[in-house]
Amino acid sequence: MRHWKSPEHFCFERSHGNAPSRCFHAIPDAKPLRTFAGIALAASLVLTVAALPAHAEDVRTNGAGLNEAAVPATLQKAVDDVIRPGYRAMHDSASKLTAAMKALCADPSATTLSDAKSAFGDTVKSWSHIEIVDTGPIIDKNRFEHILFYPDRKGVGLKQVQALIAKADEHDTTVEAVAGKSVALMSMTALEYVLFGNGSDVLGKDKQSFRCRYGAAVAGNIENTAKEIADEWDAPDGVQKSWKFPGKTSDDFMDNKEAVTALLGILVHSAANMRDQRLETFYKGDPTAARPKMAIYWRSANTWTSFTGNVEGIKMLWEKADMASLLPSDKRDVATKIDRLLNELATTAPTINTDIEAAIGNDAERAKIDKLLSVSRDLATSFSDQYGGAIGLSAGFSFADGD
């Protein structure tokens, strides 16, 4: 049973296996108390709170019920064709990033610096594809934050990175040392500052500089974390089996309905997150109140790489897992609308000026960002209300405006 404790907070109680009851925060600034897949993904549906109308809307079935026969294939495709390859790709990108950082430290030059920056951009893209799956092994041991600490609204994380670089303690140049520090000092945002922040010009000139070796250690820690996650998903009797076969032997899902609700949760959460965390952190429609330096990866000009990667990740799950196959024949127009919205996002974001401040200051570019805000909002509600209802899901709680 799920129930609201406040507009921003709700609990999900379960009595299946060893699964405990957990509570979650559903506000953009808060990190959910992530525990295991079934709870976290169902909970993520609530992140559409800010996207929906002021009146509450129950998500209830308006069809004949869940198409149980189509569920096994959808689960198998989601795991084997999207999630596992996504984490392997992330690990591969992170490995190349580590190698590029080490090469830069050993032989600093314009070429090796460019190679390291390019590898960083490639890793942003790979991570953005798979970060939409905010559940499973990624939530154990704060692994998600080990890879990406964002947003840093008060700049505390940035100050920690700057202080560490200024102190230049040799102990902080090993992967082991970095792994024991705060998440702000070990993630992609820390490495972005190393490569693109103030003082980064030293990287192309000084051999084995402290800044470079610290950056290589951060990359190595991200690589190790990505490998751990990929390995856990690839273990045949582990999480992949639990996801593909809901029921008594699954640690995650009691039945097909709960498993599909979880997949729907990924779609809804990620669509809402694109708006809340990739757009509204720096721009909510008023250019005079914009904060361009709050945009993710603004220093490296990878803001739209990240956004586009998220869209592509959602498209991969939606299309490769054939989630439209769960729709009844008379509701296929729902899939058509979702396809259109995803394509609008995918084609618009890459065309926006990568200089966020300049983009906000230009009427034509800002209109594109406004379009992303509107379409991502529509996408989240299309997944939660129209698709969820059409495939026969009843989430058991109300969506309400979070303001």
C-alpha positions in Angstrom: 0.0 0.0 0.0 1.2 3.5 -0.8 0.0 6.6 1.1 0.8 10.3 1.3 2.1 11.7 4.5 2.4 15.2 3.0 2.4 16.7 -0.5 6.2 16.1 -0.7 6.5 12.8 1.1 4.9 9.4 0.9 5.5 5.8 2.0 5.3 2.5 0.3 4.6 -0.5 2.5 5.3 -4.0 1.4 5.1 -7.5 3.0 6.9 -9.4 0.3 10.0 -11.4 1.3 12.5 -9.2 3.2 11.4 -6.0 1.6 11.0 -3.3 4.2 8.6 -0.3 4.1 10.3 2.8 2.9 9.4 6.5 2.7 10.5 8.8 -0.2 10.8 12.5 -0.8 9.1 13.7 -4.0 10.6 17.1 -4.3 13.2 18.0 -6.9 15.9 19.1 -4.4 15.6 15.9 -2.3 17.5 12.7 -2.8 15.1 9.7 -2.4 15.8 7.1 0.2 16.5 4.6 -2.5 16.5 1.0 -1.4 15.4 -1.6 -3.9 14.0 -1.6 -7.4 10.3 -2.2 -6.9 9.9 0.5 -4.3 12.1 3.1 -5.8 10.7 2.9 -9.3 7.1 2.9 -8.2 7.9 5.8 -6.0 9.5 7.7 -8.9 6.0 8.1 -10.4 5.4 10.8 -7.8 8.1 13.0 -9.3 5.5 14.2 -11.8 4.0 16.2 -9.0 5.2 19.6 -10.3 4.2 18.7 -13.9 0.5 18.2 -13.3 -2.5 20.4 -12.8 -3.3 21.9 -9.4 -6.2 19.5 -8.9 -5.4 15.9 -7.9 -5.8 13.2 -10.6 -6.0 9.6 -9.7 -4.0 7.3 -12.0 -6.5 4.5 -12.6 -7.1 1.8 -15.1 -9.4 2.8 -18.0 -8.8 -0.3 -20.0 -9.3 -4.0 -19.7 -6.3 -4.5 -17.4 -2.7 -5.3 -17.9 -1.7 -7.4 -21.0 0.0 -10.1 -18.9 1.0 -12.1 -22.0 3.1 -9.2 -23.3 4.9 -8.5 -20.0 7.7 -11.2 -20.0 9.0 -10.1 -23.4 9.0 -6.4 -22.4 10.9 -7.1 -19.1 13.4 -9.3 -20.9 14.1 -6.6 -23.6 14.3 -3.9 -21.0 17.0 -5.7 -19.1 18.9 -7.4 -21.9 18.6 -4.8 -24.7 18.7 -1.5 -22.7 19.8 -1.7 -19.1 22.7 -4.2 -19.3 24.2 -2.7 -22.5 23.8 0.8 -21.1 25.9 0.1 -18.1 28.5 -1.8 -20.2 28.7 1.2 -22.5 29.1 3.5 -19.5 31.9 1.4 -18.1 33.6 1.4 -21.5 33.4 5.2 -21.7 34.7 5.6 -18.2 37.6 3.3 -18.9 38.6 5.3 -21.9 38.3 8.5 -19.9 40.6 7.1 -17.2 43.2 6.2 -19.9 42.9 9.6 -21.5 43.4 11.3 -18.1 46.5 9.2 -17.4 47.9 10.0 -20.9 47.3 13.7 -20.3 49.2 13.6 -17.0 52.1 11.7 -18.5 52.4 13.8 -21.7 50.6 17.1 -21.3 49.9 18.9 -24.6 47.1 20.5 -26.5 46.4 17.1 -28.2 46.2 15.0 -25.0 44.1 17.7 -23.3 41.7 17.8 -26.2 41.6 14.0 -26.1 40.7 14.0 -22.3 38.0 16.6 -22.8 36.5 14.6 -25.7 36.6 11.5 -23.6 34.8 13.4 -20.8 32.1 14.4 -23.3 31.7 10.8 -24.5 31.3 9.7 -20.9 28.6 12.4 -20.2 26.7 11.0 -23.2 27.0 7.3 -22.1 26.0 8.2 -18.5 23.1 10.3 -19.6 21.7 7.4 -21.6 21.6 5.0 -18.6 21.2 7.4 -15.6 17.5 7.3 -16.3 17.5 3.9 -14.6 17.7 5.3 -11.1 17.2 2.0 -9.4 18.9 -1.4 -8.8 22.6 -1.7 -8.1 23.1 2.0 -8.9 21.3 3.0 -5.7 23.4 0.8 -3.4 26.3 2.4 -1.5 25.4 5.8 -3.0 26.8 4.7 -6.3 24.6 7.1 -8.3 26.1 10.1 -6.5 29.6 8.6 -6.9 29.1 9.1 -10.6 27.1 12.3 -10.6 26.7 14.8 -7.7 24.2 17.3 -8.9 22.7 19.8 -8.4 25.1 21.6 -6.1 22.6 24.5 -5.3 24.7 26.2 -2.6 28.1 25.6 -4.3 29.3 23.5 -1.3 30.6 20.8 -3.6 32.5 23.2 -5.8 34.2 24.8 -2.8 35.3 21.4 -1.7 36.9 20.6 -5.1 38.6 24.0 -5.2 39.9 23.6 -1.7 41.3 20.1 -2.4 43.1 21.3 -5.5 44.5 24.3 -3.7 45.8 22.1 -0.8 47.4 19.7 -3.3 47.8 16.8 -0.8 49.6 13.9 -2.6 47.4 11.5 -0.7 44.4 12.7 -2.8 45.8 11.5 -6.1 44.9 7.8 -5.7 41.6 6.1 -6.6 41.4 4.6 -3.1 41.7 8.0 -1.4 39.1 9.6 -3.7 36.7 6.7 -3.1 36.8 7.6 0.6 35.9 11.2 0.2 32.6 13.0 -0.1 30.5 12.4 -3.2 31.2 16.0 -4.3 34.9 15.2 -4.7 34.5 12.0 -6.8 31.9 12.5 -9.4 31.6 13.8 -13.0 31.0 17.4 -11.8 34.3 17.3 -9.9 36.2 16.0 -13.0 34.5 18.6 -15.1 35.9 21.4 -12.9 39.4 19.7 -13.1 39.2 19.8 -16.9 37.4 23.0 -17.6 37.4 25.1 -14.4 39.6 28.0 -13.3 43.3 27.0 -13.5 42.8 24.1 -15.9 45.3 25.5 -18.3 48.0 23.8 -16.2 46.8 20.5 -17.5 48.3 21.0 -21.0 51.6 22.3 -19.7 52.8 20.7 -16.4 53.7 17.0 -16.4 52.1 14.9 -13.7 50.5 18.0 -12.1 48.5 17.4 -8.9 45.4 18.6 -10.6 45.7 16.1 -13.4 46.5 13.2 -11.2 43.6 14.0 -8.9 41.4 14.1 -12.0 42.8 10.7 -13.1 41.9 9.3 -9.7 38.3 10.7 -10.0 38.0 9.1 -13.4 39.3 5.8 -12.0 36.8 5.9 -9.3 34.0 6.5 -11.7 35.3 3.6 -13.9 35.4 1.3 -10.9 31.8 2.2 -9.8 30.5 1.7 -13.4 32.2 -1.7 -13.5 30.6 -2.8 -10.2 27.2 -1.9 -11.5 27.6 -3.5 -14.9 28.9 -6.7 -13.3 26.0 -6.9 -10.9 23.5 -6.5 -13.8 25.4 -9.1 -15.8 25.4 -11.8 -13.1 22.9 -14.4 -14.4 21.4 -15.2 -11.0 21.3 -11.7 -9.7 19.3 -8.6 -10.4 18.7 -9.4 -14.0 16.9 -12.6 -13.1 15.0 -10.9 -10.4 13.7 -8.3 -12.8 12.9 -10.7 -15.6 10.9 -13.1 -13.5 8.6 -11.3 -11.0 7.1 -13.4 -8.3 8.0 -15.3 -5.2 11.6 -15.8 -6.2 12.1 -12.2 -7.1 13.7 -9.8 -4.7 12.2 -6.8 -6.5 8.7 -7.5 -7.8 5.8 -9.5 -6.5 4.1 -9.7 -9.9 4.0 -8.5 -13.5 1.9 -5.5 -12.6 4.5 -4.3 -10.1 7.3 -4.8 -12.6 5.6 -2.9 -15.3 4.7 -0.1 -12.8 8.5 0.0 -12.2 9.3 0.4 -15.9 6.6 3.1 -16.1 8.3 4.7 -13.1 11.6 5.0 -15.0 9.8 6.7 -17.9 7.8 9.2 -15.7 10.7 9.9 -13.4 13.2 10.5 -16.1 10.8 12.7 -18.1 10.1 14.8 -15.0 13.8 14.9 -14.1 14.7 16.3 -17.5 12.5 19.3 -16.7 13.2 19.6 -13.0 16.9 18.9 -13.0 18.2 19.6 -16.5 16.1 22.8 -17.2 14.5 24.4 -14.3 17.6 24.4 -12.2 18.8 27.3 -14.3 15.7 28.5 -16.2 12.0 28.4 -15.5 10.7 30.7 -18.2 11.8 34.1 -16.9 15.1 35.2 -18.4 15.6 37.8 -15.7 15.6 35.1 -13.1 17.8 32.7 -15.0 20.9 31.2 -13.4 23.0 29.8 -16.3 25.9 28.7 -14.1 23.5 26.3 -12.4 23.0 24.3 -15.6 24.6 20.9 -15.5 28.0 20.6 -17.3 27.9 24.3 -18.4 31.6 24.6 -18.1 32.3 21.9 -20.6 29.4 22.9 -22.9 27.7 19.5 -22.3 24.4 20.7 -21.0 22.5 19.7 -24.1 24.6 16.6 -24.5 23.3 15.5 -21.2 19.7 16.5 -22.0 19.7 14.8 -25.4 21.3 11.7 -23.8 18.4 11.5 -21.3 15.9 11.7 -24.2 17.8 9.1 -26.1 17.8 6.8 -23.0 14.1 7.2 -22.6 13.6 6.4 -26.3 15.7 3.3 -26.0 13.7 2.0 -23.1 10.4 2.9 -24.8 11.3 1.5 -28.2 13.7 -1.4 -27.5 11.6 -2.8 -24.7 8.6 -2.4 -27.0 6.5 -0.8 -24.2 3.9 0.2 -26.7 3.1 -3.5 -27.1 1.3 -3.3 -23.7 -1.2 -0.9 -25.1 -4.6 -2.2 -26.3 -5.3 -1.8 -30.0 -7.7 1.1 -29.4 -5.2 3.1 -27.5 -2.3 3.1 -30.0 -2.7 6.9 -30.4 -1.1 7.2 -27.0 2.1 5.7 -28.4 1.9 7.9 -31.4 1.8 11.0 -29.2 4.7 9.8 -27.0 6.8 9.1 -30.1 6.1 12.6 -31.4 7.1 14.2 -28.1 10.3 12.3 -27.8 11.2 13.2 -31.4 10.5 16.9 -30.7 12.9 16.8 -27.7 15.6 14.8 -29.5 15.6 17.1 -32.5 15.4 20.4 -30.6 17.9 20.1 -27.8 21.1 19.6 -30.0 20.4 22.7 -31.9 20.5 25.1 -28.9 23.6 27.2 -28.3 25.9 25.4 -25.9 26.8 28.7 -24.2 23.9 28.7 -21.7 24.1 32.3 -20.9 24.1 33.3 -24.5 21.2 30.9 -25.3 19.0 32.5 -22.6 19.9 35.9 -23.8 18.8 35.2 -27.4 15.1 35.2 -28.2 15.2 32.4 -30.8 17.4 30.1 -28.6 15.3 30.8 -25.5 12.2 29.8 -27.4 13.8 26.4 -28.0 14.4 26.0 -24.2 10.8 27.1 -23.6 9.7 24.3 -26.0 11.8 21.8 -24.1 10.1 22.9 -20.8 6.6 22.5 -22.4 7.2 19.2 -24.2 9.0 17.5 -21.3 6.1 18.4 -19.1 3.6 17.0 -21.6 5.8 13.8 -21.9 5.7 13.1 -18.2 1.9 13.4 -18.0 1.5 11.4 -21.2 3.5 8.6 -19.6 1.8 8.8 -16.2 -1.8 9.5 -17.1 -2.4 8.4 -20.6 0.0 5.5 -21.0 -0.3 4.2 -17.5 -4.1 4.3 -17.5 -4.3 2.8 -21.0 -2.2 -0.3 -20.1 -4.4 -1.0 -17.0 -2.3 0.3 -14.2 -3.7 1.8 -11.0 -0.9 3.5 -9.1 -3.0 3.7 -5.9 -2.2 7.3 -5.1 -3.1 10.7 -6.4 -0.8 13.1 -8.2 -1.2 16.7 -6.9 0.5 19.9 -7.6 3.6 20.3 -5.4 3.4 24.1 -5.0 
